Amino acid sequence: MAALALGACKVEDFFGSRSEVVDLDGEPEHGMIVLGRQLDDPYSVVNITKALASLYPVKASTYEVPTTDLYVRFLPKTQEEQDELESLGLELLDHPVDYEIVRDGDYYHDPQIPSQRITWQYAVVEPEFEFPAGIRYEILDRCYITEHDLATRSDGIDWSAVEREAFRLTGNSAMLEPSTRGESKPSGRITLIDDRYPDRPEGVKGVRVACNVFVKISQAYTDADGNYTLGKSFSSKPRYRLVFKNKKGFGIGLNTILVGGSMSTLGKHSPSGLDYEVSKKSDRALFTRCVVNNTVYDYYDGCKTPSASIKAPPGNLRIWIFRNLTSGSAVMMQHGAAIDKTKIGEYLGEYAGIVKWFLPDITLGLKNCTDYASVYAQTVHELAHSSHFMQVGTEYWNKYEEFILDSYVSSGFLTYGSGSEPYAGYCEVGEMWAYYLQTKLFRERYPGSEHAFGTSYWFYPQIFHYLDERGLGRYKLFQALQPTITDRDLLRDKLLALYPEFKTNIMLAFNRYY
């Protein structure tokens, strides 16, 4: 956990700006989606059958339109049930897709569901889908999606024309793009600008791009350059969303209670695709999510080289971003750390209530961050902690975080205590490592930077910098962070045992600062 020098950055308020949205004029908006009237879904089997009869009356008399998809909704009662649904690979939405959206937004909560309960989760599944036992669900409609029916490839029916006719018959023809354009599979590139490198846009990596028109939903992950291509074609403008549940497994933020990845709505755009550039001039929530996403993605990749490695964070790392906090933490609660919920509640302040629903691994308080660099700095610090956690385990981490939370709250949210308290040695070792790696990675991203994080505290990341400059780099240093290393003396002795050839430098480093 870091009480940052470079800053904490403005983040998503759990109950406020969970994700950004774009209105019809392209301006970002926030708040709950406002639904209008229910629309007649052109993709229902009933409506496709009517459209087929309108265009092919003879064939329609002998052809029964099959059900290719079920439009359903689930009402999970617990986080475990929500996790089970997500593990099935469903594209879950917290709002119905067959309603007019009067005002787009970043979340929706059914007014019939108490505000502290999980709202309905909407999805489209195959007819053979095995509904998980014990999770409440309702089948809302039986639908027909051309791409899911292999028989359409040789039946002599222009199913694109049938789809367009279904839009006309249901009163939705205004949504259609001109027929001369044909149907398109959306493709494009999502990019991010680091203001220190304005001429070098980077792809938003491994994030999910999702589109839908009614129940026709398609999604794909971006590659390392931000490119994506969806698997379905659209004849009308789909609604685009970025879902921050990364291809590598980690999730960023919360949309509403118990949703593991924030969703940023980008509005309706061409069915041929969308190129979208994000910078610090963009909506704040979208920008910080994209920076955190890329930082974590790159960190995973950097944990292993052909000859050495640092333990990577767990694959399903859960990251929260908060608007009104100014520091981060690596409490690793989802992965077994038994942190006192009262203490983490004091740290989270106004956000304390959500812990009973949804256990975090990393929290990022980005209140003062204004650019890519400051978001990057805090994120890599907490990622360094998560690697340490993977090396030492939960028993070690429980003592470490107990010290951190106690000293953080008792000191007025500013310091790491005096260094004389119980378990201070756990903090000493952990923060030396995290501030060292934070500085190391920051300087690699921004060559020429003189930032040295954490050098004013009672522990000394300078020791690791000194050894790094003399040949004991991050991968070797990390090997010393074993479960038995709970203070600086044990750390020194472990380094001596592992690397006797560096004895002189190790002794000089520790003697210089202690």
LINWOBEL-V835166 format. One record per run of one state. SS is the DSSP state (A for helix, B for strand, O for the rest). FROM is the first residue (numbers start at 1). LEN is the number of residues. If there is no record, write none. Layout:
BEGIN
SS/FROM/LEN
SS/FROM/LEN
END
This chain:
BEGIN
O/1/1
B/2/1
O/3/18
B/21/2
O/23/5
B/28/2
O/30/2
B/32/1
O/33/1
B/34/5
O/39/5
B/44/1
A/45/11
O/56/1
A/57/4
O/61/8
B/69/7
O/76/3
A/79/9
O/88/5
B/93/1
O/94/5
B/99/5
O/104/3
B/107/1
O/108/13
B/121/5
O/126/10
B/136/8
O/144/2
A/146/3
O/149/1
A/150/5
O/155/4
A/159/11
O/170/3
A/173/3
B/176/1
O/177/2
A/179/3
O/182/2
B/184/9
O/193/2
A/195/3
O/198/4
B/202/2
O/204/4
B/208/6
O/214/2
B/216/6
O/222/5
B/227/8
O/235/1
B/236/1
O/237/1
B/238/6
O/244/1
B/245/1
O/246/5
B/251/2
O/253/10
B/263/7
O/270/6
B/276/3
O/279/5
A/284/19
O/303/1
B/304/1
O/305/4
B/309/1
O/310/8
B/318/5
O/323/5
B/328/2
O/330/11
A/341/16
O/357/5
B/362/4
O/366/6
A/372/21
O/393/1
A/394/17
O/411/13
A/424/22
O/446/16
A/462/8
O/470/4
A/474/5
O/479/9
A/488/11
O/499/1
A/500/14
O/514/1
END
